[in-house]
Amino acid sequence: MASKQQVRASHILIKHQGSRRKASWKDPEGLVISNTTKESAISQLNAHREDIISGKAQFDDVASRVSDCSSAKRGGDLGPFGRGQMQKPFEEAAFSLKVGEISGIVETDSGVHVILRTG
């Protein structure tokens, strides 16, 4: 399935004031995003990550509800991707995870992410 050149991953993205695009499918005007600090976004994401790790929540359910990425419609699934297709911090984190492993907070120009490697 996944080779050394490709991984498959899902993610949860929370955008904040410093994000390069301050709008998303659930906040088209960017009103919430523009008022969300980076610290607040990280705090929210850490809480969701803890719920997933503890078994209180399923990754895909949380992604569908809270992710600012359009992949939320697919439970956060980004499908397979290779090197050079994602922002560098995201790529490095995704490629360093084992299948089934969840990352810590990963910061990119898009916002803050938690990544689940699925393949």
N, C-alpha and C positions, 0 to 999 in steps of 0.2 A: 504494500500500500504506500507508505511513505518511504522515500529513499533518503539518502544523505542530503540530496539537493532540495527536497520538499518536506514540509510538515503540514499538518492540518491542525487548526486551532479554532477555538471559540473565545470570545472576549466580552467583557463588560466595560464600556467606556462611559466615564462621567466627564463632561466638559465643564470648563470654568472660565472666569474672566480672561485668563491668559491664553485660552485656546485659539487656534488660528481661525476657526469658523465658529461664530457664536450663535449657531442655530442648529436644530436637529429635527428629526421627524416628530418628536413629541413636544418640541419647543421651537416652532417655526419662526417666531419673532425674536427668539433669543432672550426673552425677558428673564427667565429663571437662570439661564447660563450666565448672563451679564451680571447677575447679582450673586453668583456662587464663587466664593474664594477658592483658590487652589487647596488650601488647608481643609475647607469644608468638603470639597470633592473627595479628598483623600480619606477623610474621616468617614464619610458615607460609604465609600468603596471598601474600606477596612471592615466596617460593620457587616456589609453584605458578604464579604469574603469569609468572615468568621461564621456567619449563619450557614454558608455552604460547607465549610470544612467540618463544622459540628454536626451536620446532617439535618439542621432545621430547615434548610431550603435546598432546592435543586438549582444547579448552575443555569440551565436553560430557562427555568421559570424566572429567576432573578434578572437574567439578561433581557428577556422579553418585556419585563416590566420597567426596568430602570435604565438600560443602556441607551446612550445618546446616538449610537451607531445604527444605521438602517439594518444591520445584521440582526438587530433585536427581533425582527420578524421571523428569523430562523433560529431563535434561541441563542443568538450570538455567534453562530457558525460562520466562519470566514471561508470555509473550504480549504483546499490545499493551496499552498503558495511556496515559492522559492525565495532564495536570497535576492535582495535587491528590489523586492516588490512592496515591502512595508518600510516604515520609518525604522532607522537603525536600532534604537533602543527596543522597539517592539520585536523586530526580527531576532535580535540577540537573545532576548528573553524566551521567545517561542522556541528557538532552536536549542536552547539550553535545557528545556524541560523534558522530562520523560513522559511518555504517553500516560494520561490520567493525572498528571501533576498540575497543580495550580500555582501560578506565580504570585509573588508579592506585588506591591504597587509598581507599575511601570509608567514612567512619565514620557510623553511625546508632545509634539506641537499640537496634537489633536485634543489632548487632555490626559486624564489618568485612566489606566486600564488594569484589569486583572485578566490574566490569560489562562485558559485551560487547554493543554495540548491534547488533542483527540486522535492524532495519527501521525 
